[in-house]
Amino acid sequence: MILNKTKNYEKTEQYDSETTDILAANYRNIIENLGEDVNREGLEKTPERVAKAMQFLTHGYDLDPLEILKSALFTENHSQMIVVKDIEIYSMCEHHMLPFFGKAHVAYIPNGKIVGLSKIPRIVDAYARRMQVQERLTDQIKNCIQEALEPLGVAVVIEAQHMCMQMRGIQKQNSFTTTSSFTGAFEKNKTRKEFISLISNKLS
């Protein structure tokens, strides 16, 4: 545990010290191999900072999304579509270790069970905070909800910007990638259109 304390400010952070030391040593070598002086003032503590940042950015490996959903299941006869949209996502592209970020839109049609609404953004985050590709992330969220609730259908759409396309490579700053995954009732055109309409429109 790291405790930084001044007269009017206290900050507490908790990381695995062994993992932090190993990662910091590796990042120190990377910085040196890039031609920088890792001992200069601005970079002296950078390896440790990056080591901690990477542990935070990938903390989803320590979470069990299925158990998160199962912790807040309730019996309910509601049988209409439930939509949680505009869920912010921040993830790390596993091909270049650069961020991708955007929004997830999730819906399901209950079949006797509903889940606490906050749990859906929680499982989105649990899967996003890993080394990922957007396609897999979309399917993982859908499959988790399908397994935990056994609903009549699940729909997931993710819209994201990828730094590996914007900062390097093709360098197209205004490009978005959209992925979708559906089960059950959402495979029917009418239900899917209703979902797309709901996530596309701003409700007053």
C-alpha positions in Angstrom: 0.0 0.0 0.0 1.3 3.5 -0.9 0.2 6.4 1.3 0.9 9.9 0.2 0.0 12.5 2.8 0.4 16.2 3.1 -1.3 18.7 5.4 -4.6 18.9 3.5 -4.5 15.9 1.2 -4.2 12.1 1.7 -4.1 9.6 -1.1 -4.1 5.8 -0.6 -3.4 3.3 -3.4 -3.1 -0.5 -3.2 -1.2 -2.6 -5.7 0.6 -5.9 -5.6 4.1 -4.9 -4.8 5.8 -7.8 -6.5 3.9 -7.3 -9.7 4.6 -3.6 -9.6 8.4 -4.2 -9.2 8.5 -6.6 -12.1 6.5 -4.4 -14.4 8.5 -1.3 -13.4 11.8 -3.0 -14.2 10.5 -4.0 -17.6 9.2 -0.5 -18.3 12.6 0.9 -17.2 14.3 -1.2 -19.9 11.7 -0.2 -22.5 12.3 3.5 -21.8 16.1 3.1 -22.0 15.8 1.1 -25.3 13.8 3.9 -26.7 16.8 6.2 -26.2 15.7 8.1 -23.1 17.5 8.7 -19.8 15.4 6.9 -17.3 17.2 8.7 -14.5 16.3 12.2 -15.4 13.8 14.0 -13.2 10.8 13.7 -15.4 11.2 10.0 -16.0 12.7 8.8 -12.7 9.4 7.6 -11.3 7.7 6.8 -14.6 8.3 3.1 -14.7 6.6 2.7 -11.3 3.7 4.9 -12.4 3.2 3.0 -15.6 3.3 -0.3 -13.7 0.5 0.9 -11.5 -1.5 2.3 -14.4 -1.3 -1.0 -16.3 -2.5 -2.9 -13.2 -5.5 -0.5 -13.0 -6.3 -0.6 -16.7 -6.4 -4.4 -16.7 -8.0 -5.0 -13.3 -10.9 -6.8 -15.0 -8.8 -10.0 -14.8 -9.5 -10.0 -11.0 -13.3 -9.7 -11.5 -15.9 -12.4 -12.1 -18.6 -10.8 -14.3 -20.9 -13.8 -13.9 -20.8 -13.6 -10.1 -21.4 -9.8 -10.3 -24.7 -10.4 -12.1 -25.7 -13.3 -9.9 -25.2 -11.1 -6.8 -28.3 -9.0 -7.7 -30.9 -11.2 -9.4 -34.6 -10.6 -8.6 -37.8 -12.5 -9.5 -40.0 -10.2 -11.5 -42.8 -10.7 -14.0 -41.7 -7.8 -16.2 -41.5 -9.0 -19.8 -40.7 -5.9 -21.8 -37.3 -4.8 -23.1 -34.8 -3.3 -20.6 -32.2 -1.1 -22.1 -29.1 0.4 -20.5 -27.4 2.7 -23.1 -24.4 5.0 -23.3 -22.3 3.0 -20.9 -18.7 4.4 -21.2 -16.1 1.8 -22.0 -12.3 2.1 -21.8 -10.3 -0.9 -22.9 -6.9 -1.8 -24.3 -6.3 -3.2 -27.8 -4.4 -6.5 -27.4 -2.7 -6.1 -30.8 -0.9 -2.8 -30.1 -1.6 -2.1 -26.4 -3.2 1.2 -27.2 -6.6 2.3 -25.8 -9.9 2.1 -27.5 -12.9 3.8 -25.9 -16.6 4.5 -26.6 -20.0 3.4 -25.5 -21.9 0.2 -25.0 -25.6 -0.3 -25.3 -27.1 -3.3 -23.6 -30.6 -4.7 -23.6 -32.4 -7.8 -22.5 -36.0 -9.1 -22.3 -36.6 -10.8 -18.9 -37.9 -14.3 -18.5 -38.9 -14.2 -14.8 -35.6 -12.6 -13.6 -34.2 -9.1 -13.6 -30.8 -7.8 -12.5 -29.9 -4.7 -10.5 -29.3 -2.0 -13.2 -25.9 -1.0 -11.9 -24.6 -4.6 -12.4 -24.8 -4.2 -16.2 -22.2 -1.4 -16.4 -20.2 -3.3 -13.9 -19.8 -6.3 -16.1 -19.1 -4.1 -19.1 -16.2 -2.7 -17.2 -15.1 -6.1 -15.9 -14.7 -7.3 -19.4 -13.4 -4.0 -20.9 -10.6 -3.7 -18.3 -8.6 -6.5 -20.0 -6.5 -6.9 -23.1 -9.3 -7.0 -25.6 -10.6 -6.8 -29.1 -14.0 -5.1 -29.6 -15.6 -8.1 -31.2 -14.8 -10.4 -28.3 -15.8 -7.8 -25.8 -19.3 -7.5 -27.4 -19.8 -11.3 -27.3 -18.6 -11.7 -23.7 -21.1 -9.2 -22.4 -23.9 -10.8 -24.3 -23.0 -14.3 -23.2 -22.6 -13.4 -19.6 -26.1 -11.9 -19.4 -27.6 -14.8 -21.3 -26.0 -17.3 -18.9 -26.9 -15.5 -15.7 -30.5 -14.5 -16.4 -31.6 -16.9 -19.1 -33.7 -14.1 -20.7 -35.8 -14.2 -23.8 -33.0 -12.3 -25.6 -29.9 -10.1 -25.2 -28.6 -7.3 -27.4 -25.3 -5.6 -27.2 -23.9 -2.8 -29.5 -20.6 -1.2 -28.9 -19.3 2.0 -30.7 -15.7 2.8 -30.2 -12.7 4.7 -31.4 -9.4 2.9 -31.6 -6.1 4.7 -31.0 -4.3 2.1 -33.0 -6.2 3.5 -36.0 -6.0 7.1 -35.0 -2.5 7.7 -33.6 -0.6 5.2 -35.9 -1.2 3.1 -38.9 -3.9 4.5 -41.1 -4.3 7.6 -38.9 -8.0 8.2 -39.5 -9.1 10.3 -36.5 -12.8 10.3 -37.2 -13.4 6.6 -37.7 -15.7 4.6 -35.4 -16.0 0.8 -35.2 -19.5 -0.6 -34.4 -20.0 -4.2 -33.3 -23.2 -6.0 -32.3 -24.3 -9.3 -30.9 -27.9 -10.7 -30.4 -29.6 -13.7 -29.0 -33.2 -15.0 -28.8 -35.9 -12.4 -29.5 -33.4 -9.8 -30.7 -32.7 -12.0 -33.7 -36.2 -11.1 -34.9 -36.1 -8.0 -37.1 -39.0 -6.2 -35.3 -37.4 -6.5 -31.9 -34.0 -5.6 -33.1 -35.3 -2.5 -34.8 -37.0 -1.4 -31.6 -33.7 -1.7 -29.8 -31.8 0.2 -32.4 -34.4 2.9 -32.3 -34.2 3.2 -28.5 -30.4 3.5 -28.5 -30.3 5.9 -31.4 -32.9 8.4 -30.2 -32.6 10.9 -27.3 -35.6 10.6 -25.0 -37.0 13.8 -23.6 
